[in-house]
């Protein structure tokens, strides 16, 4: 009887030891999978850019080459930049994209574009019935085109950023979808071609 109790205690002890080892290994793997992504921000400009962190500390002064200034590696967070008389506050995400928070400009992917004129955006959403879509916006001497690749049956989004205020016509594969106006009250317009289901 004493032997069987002793064996049971030893078995429980070994099982506890094995569970502890597995937990330690799992925790170590979790820490290894944590990735801290640092990335660069690009500025589309021909002028010098001064880059600041959220507390107002000057991080660096960038000199553009070929119409673009590129920052050193930065962690995710809020920043602002001054380019001549223009300034822009933005948030740098860990997925290497930039979201404008305010100021004179717009952002696409990891590129900040400075502009003195007010700008907005036009976003189109639909469910893809083909693999390639050609979108175009035209208005007041302004034209911008974008080709979007999709998987049939999947949600598709096409977004035009940095569009000056004004009236535009939105086309998809040569067919006019709608007329839109961007202004101070409606700087960002969205067109949804996804059917509403109840």
Secondary structure, DSSP 8 states (H G I E B T S, - for coil): -HHHHHHHHHHHHHHHHHHHHHHHHHHHHHHHH-----B--EEE-SS-EEEEETTS-EEEEE--BTTEEE---B-SEEEEEEETTEEEEEEE-TTS-EEEEEESEEEETTEEEE-SS-EEEEEEEEE-SSSEEEEEEEETTEEEEEEEE--TTSEEEEEEEEEESEEEEEEETTEEEEEEEE-SS-SEEEEE-S----
